[in-house]
């Protein structure tokens, strides 16, 4: 199945979804936003979702879709899916509202519970991160330059942690203190949305402990990218990999780090 997917087409629809978001982002005031009403943010979510779903249903009609915008698919219907698309049309609500540019468009292809293709678009920066199983991970910058991604080599006395800009937690604070006791130098990198996965893949941080709630569509595309860059996404405190298409689509706490850590 993976060999039948046109990655360039998925990149292009990610860009188009980003354009739909930016058309709203650049013109509206987001000082107060309620996602439950017909707010500009909801319009941006829906505009992006419409672009992505139209393309996926047209080009890949036999592959079902789980999206943040159609998440109410019953487990009895989806539990036997071998392949499905996992979509977050606009990840990073608080970043979108703050207009700091750290929101993303996420499209992943999942096979038997594992993301095997992922595209993460950062529309405010015109960046694309993408990967497919066995083919490596790459970044396309605002000038169209494409570079391969690889996680950092381990360092004996220093570590860079990346965490949520808008969703701090006591558990993360405790983990940070634990690292400060182990390493002479501990840097903290703050970022929003699935961009945190991409910065790990890019080597701009070493470890991403997510000790707060996320949903499967928040993580699938970024997970695919870091896997191909040489990282692993494990359930925090254990050795099992983060899995997809669970009955409850809420993720457990997890940690992203080098696969050989």
Backbone torsions as a table, in degrees:
resi	resn	phi	psi	omega
1	UNK	NA	-42.7	-176.4
2	UNK	-60.3	-34.6	-179.0
3	UNK	-71.4	-9.3	178.1
4	UNK	-95.2	-2.8	-178.8
5	UNK	-91.1	129.2	176.7
6	UNK	-89.4	100.5	-176.8
7	UNK	-60.7	-36.5	179.5
8	UNK	-62.3	-34.0	178.6
9	UNK	-68.5	-38.3	178.3
10	UNK	-68.2	-38.5	175.4
11	UNK	-62.2	-43.0	-177.9
12	UNK	-65.6	-40.9	179.7
13	UNK	-70.6	-30.9	174.0
14	UNK	-62.7	-41.9	177.1
15	UNK	-63.5	-43.8	-178.9
16	UNK	-65.2	-38.7	175.8
17	UNK	-63.6	-40.0	176.5
18	UNK	-63.1	-38.4	177.3
19	UNK	-62.7	-40.1	178.9
20	UNK	-64.0	-38.9	177.2
21	UNK	-66.2	-45.7	-175.3
22	UNK	-65.6	-28.7	177.8
23	UNK	-62.4	-31.7	178.1
24	UNK	-88.1	-42.5	-178.6
25	UNK	-57.6	-36.4	-173.9
26	UNK	-82.4	-7.6	-173.4
27	UNK	-121.6	-15.3	-173.4
28	UNK	-110.3	159.1	177.3
29	UNK	-94.6	126.8	-176.6
30	UNK	-113.0	29.3	-179.2
31	UNK	-59.9	-41.3	177.0
32	UNK	-132.1	122.1	-177.7
33	UNK	-134.4	134.0	175.5
34	UNK	-120.7	111.7	-175.9
35	UNK	-66.9	-13.1	-177.7
36	UNK	-80.9	-12.5	-179.6
37	UNK	-111.7	-168.5	-178.1
38	UNK	-87.3	53.4	-177.2
39	UNK	-76.9	165.4	175.7
40	UNK	-56.2	-36.5	179.7
41	UNK	-64.8	-44.6	177.5
42	UNK	-62.4	-38.0	176.4
43	UNK	-61.3	-41.2	179.7
44	UNK	-66.2	-44.3	175.1
45	UNK	-54.0	-51.2	-174.9
46	UNK	-67.8	-39.1	-179.9
47	UNK	-62.5	-45.0	178.7
48	UNK	-65.1	-44.6	-179.3
49	UNK	-60.7	-40.8	-179.9
50	UNK	-62.9	-42.6	179.3
51	UNK	-61.6	-47.7	-175.8
52	UNK	-67.6	-47.7	-177.5
53	UNK	-64.2	-38.9	179.6
54	UNK	-60.7	-43.7	-178.8
55	UNK	-69.7	-45.8	-177.2
56	UNK	-64.5	-40.4	179.8
57	UNK	-69.2	-31.6	179.5
58	UNK	-74.2	-47.0	-174.4
59	UNK	-85.2	-28.5	-175.8
60	UNK	-135.3	64.5	-173.3
61	UNK	-64.0	-19.6	-177.6
62	UNK	-89.8	-3.6	-179.5
63	UNK	-104.7	116.9	-179.1
64	UNK	-70.1	167.7	-174.3
65	UNK	-129.2	130.9	165.3
66	UNK	-109.9	123.0	179.5
67	UNK	-130.4	155.5	173.9
68	UNK	-56.7	-28.4	-177.4
69	UNK	-86.9	-8.8	175.3
70	UNK	-135.4	40.9	-171.8
71	UNK	-71.1	-7.6	-173.7
72	UNK	-84.6	21.9	176.3
73	UNK	-70.9	126.3	-175.5
74	UNK	-66.9	143.7	-179.0
75	UNK	-60.3	-32.2	178.8
76	UNK	-61.8	-26.6	178.9
77	UNK	-84.2	-35.9	-171.9
78	UNK	-102.7	-7.9	-172.6
79	UNK	-62.5	-25.0	-178.5
80	UNK	-100.2	9.3	178.6
81	UNK	-68.9	123.4	173.5
82	UNK	-81.3	-35.6	-178.6
83	UNK	-129.7	141.7	170.8
84	UNK	-162.2	156.0	173.0
85	UNK	-85.5	143.0	177.3
86	UNK	-125.5	116.6	-166.9
87	UNK	-126.7	131.4	164.3
88	UNK	-120.2	105.2	-173.8
89	UNK	-69.2	-20.8	177.2
90	UNK	-155.5	101.6	-178.7
91	UNK	-103.8	127.6	179.8
92	UNK	111.0	57.2	-176.1
93	UNK	-56.9	-49.0	-176.6
94	UNK	-66.9	-35.2	177.5
95	UNK	-66.4	-38.1	177.6
96	UNK	-62.6	-45.5	-179.3
97	UNK	-64.2	-41.2	-178.8
98	UNK	-74.4	-13.0	-177.2
99	UNK	57.8	43.0	176.9
100	UNK	-97.5	1.8	174.4
101	UNK	81.8	-2.9	-173.8
102	UNK	-94.5	47.3	173.4
103	UNK	-117.1	158.1	-170.9
104	UNK	-137.6	164.5	169.3
105	UNK	-112.5	126.8	-173.6
106	UNK	-121.4	124.9	174.2
107	UNK	-130.9	122.3	178.0
108	UNK	-126.4	151.8	169.7
109	UNK	-111.8	124.7	-175.9
110	UNK	-112.3	135.6	177.2
111	UNK	-127.2	119.9	179.2
112	UNK	48.7	46.3	174.0
113	UNK	84.9	0.9	-177.4
114	UNK	-123.9	133.4	177.0
115	UNK	-73.3	124.2	-176.8
116	UNK	-113.1	-6.0	174.5
117	UNK	-150.6	139.4	178.0
118	UNK	-149.2	138.6	172.6
119	UNK	-128.7	126.4	177.0
120	UNK	-118.9	117.9	176.8
121	UNK	-101.6	140.1	175.6
122	UNK	-117.1	83.5	-167.3
123	UNK	-62.2	-33.2	-178.7
124	UNK	-69.6	-19.6	179.5
125	UNK	-110.4	-6.6	-177.0
126	UNK	57.7	44.3	175.7
127	UNK	-112.5	147.0	174.7
128	UNK	-130.0	131.3	170.6
129	UNK	-114.3	136.1	-179.8
130	UNK	-151.4	159.5	179.1
131	UNK	-161.5	152.3	170.5
132	UNK	-136.8	143.5	-175.0
133	UNK	-53.7	126.1	178.6
134	UNK	82.9	-0.6	-175.6
135	UNK	-118.2	-0.2	179.2
136	UNK	89.7	172.3	179.1
137	UNK	-119.6	146.1	-172.8
138	UNK	-144.0	155.9	172.3
139	UNK	-121.1	135.4	172.0
140	UNK	-110.7	119.8	-176.4
141	UNK	-87.9	-175.2	-174.3
142	UNK	-66.9	-15.9	177.8
143	UNK	-98.7	3.3	179.8
144	UNK	86.1	5.0	178.5
145	UNK	-75.5	134.7	-177.4
146	UNK	-113.0	127.3	-179.7
147	UNK	-130.1	143.4	176.4
148	UNK	-72.7	152.3	-177.9
149	UNK	-111.5	141.2	177.6
150	UNK	-148.6	135.8	179.6
151	UNK	-67.8	160.8	-179.8
152	UNK	-64.7	149.0	167.8
153	UNK	-73.1	148.7	-179.1
154	UNK	-66.1	148.0	176.2
155	UNK	-121.9	142.2	-172.2
156	UNK	-70.9	-37.2	-169.2
157	UNK	-119.0	6.6	-178.8
158	UNK	-145.5	155.2	179.6
159	UNK	-152.9	145.1	176.2
160	UNK	-115.0	117.1	178.1
161	UNK	-96.9	141.7	173.8
162	UNK	-115.7	140.3	-178.4
163	UNK	-146.9	176.8	-174.8
164	UNK	-70.1	135.0	174.7
165	UNK	-73.0	-31.6	-171.1
166	UNK	-118.0	-2.5	-177.4
167	UNK	-131.6	67.0	177.5
168	UNK	-69.6	161.7	178.8
169	UNK	-149.7	151.2	176.1
170	UNK	-59.6	-34.1	179.6
171	UNK	-63.8	-39.9	178.0
172	UNK	-67.2	-40.9	178.5
173	UNK	-59.1	-40.1	179.1
174	UNK	-66.6	-40.2	178.5
175	UNK	-64.2	-40.7	179.1
176	UNK	-60.3	-42.6	178.8
177	UNK	-65.2	-36.4	177.5
178	UNK	-62.8	-42.0	178.6
179	UNK	-67.7	-35.9	178.8
180	UNK	-65.7	-26.6	176.3
181	UNK	-78.3	-22.1	-176.1
182	UNK	-96.0	-30.4	-173.9
183	UNK	-118.9	145.6	178.6
184	UNK	-67.7	-35.6	-178.3
185	UNK	-128.4	121.9	177.6
186	UNK	-124.9	117.1	176.8
187	UNK	-101.9	147.1	176.0
188	UNK	-116.8	126.3	177.9
189	UNK	-112.3	123.7	179.4
190	UNK	-100.2	137.4	177.3
191	UNK	-156.6	159.8	179.8
192	UNK	-104.2	163.5	169.9
193	UNK	57.0	-159.0	179.8
194	UNK	-72.9	-1.9	175.3
195	UNK	-56.5	-27.4	-179.6
196	UNK	-61.8	-41.7	175.4
197	UNK	-58.5	-44.6	-175.2
198	UNK	-66.2	-35.9	178.9
199	UNK	-71.2	-30.6	170.6
200	UNK	-64.0	-47.7	-179.5
201	UNK	-61.2	-32.2	-177.3
202	UNK	-82.4	-7.6	-179.3
203	UNK	82.5	16.4	179.8
204	UNK	-91.0	-4.8	172.3
205	UNK	-155.4	162.4	-174.5
206	UNK	-102.7	-39.2	-172.2
207	UNK	-138.7	138.5	176.1
208	UNK	-125.2	96.8	173.7
209	UNK	-87.9	117.6	178.6
210	UNK	-100.1	98.8	-175.6
211	UNK	-111.3	54.0	179.4
212	UNK	-163.0	171.1	-173.8
213	UNK	-72.1	139.1	169.7
214	UNK	-142.4	160.7	175.0
215	UNK	-108.7	164.4	-176.4
216	UNK	-57.8	-39.2	-178.1
217	UNK	-69.7	-18.4	176.2
218	UNK	-70.5	-26.3	-166.3
219	UNK	-116.8	-21.3	-169.8
220	UNK	-56.5	-49.9	-176.1
221	UNK	-68.0	-45.8	178.3
222	UNK	-63.5	-35.9	176.5
223	UNK	-58.6	-46.4	178.9
224	UNK	-59.8	-38.8	-178.9
225	UNK	-66.6	-48.1	-177.0
226	UNK	-68.9	-30.8	177.1
227	UNK	-57.9	-46.2	-178.0
228	UNK	-75.1	-16.0	177.1
229	UNK	-89.7	-3.0	175.2
230	UNK	105.2	18.7	178.4
231	UNK	-109.8	174.9	177.1
232	UNK	-135.0	146.3	177.6
233	UNK	-114.9	106.4	-174.1
234	UNK	-112.3	149.8	170.3
235	UNK	-62.0	130.4	-174.5
236	UNK	-62.3	131.9	179.0
237	UNK	85.0	2.8	-179.6
238	UNK	-138.0	-165.1	-179.0
239	UNK	-126.6	15.2	178.8
240	UNK	-95.2	146.9	-179.8
241	UNK	-78.5	150.7	175.1
242	UNK	-62.0	131.2	-176.4
243	UNK	-112.9	158.7	-175.7
244	UNK	-124.7	158.5	-174.8
245	UNK	66.4	39.7	173.3
246	UNK	-74.2	162.8	176.5
247	UNK	-59.5	-43.1	172.7
248	UNK	-100.5	119.2	-174.5
249	UNK	-78.3	1.9	174.4
250	UNK	-74.5	130.3	177.7
251	UNK	-78.3	148.9	166.0
252	UNK	-73.5	169.3	170.9
253	UNK	-57.3	146.3	-179.2
254	UNK	-146.4	170.5	177.2
255	UNK	-137.6	138.6	177.6
256	UNK	-109.7	122.7	179.8
257	UNK	-155.3	170.7	178.9
258	UNK	-51.3	141.7	-177.0
259	UNK	-62.6	-27.2	-178.6
260	UNK	-98.6	15.3	179.8
261	UNK	-71.4	NA	NA
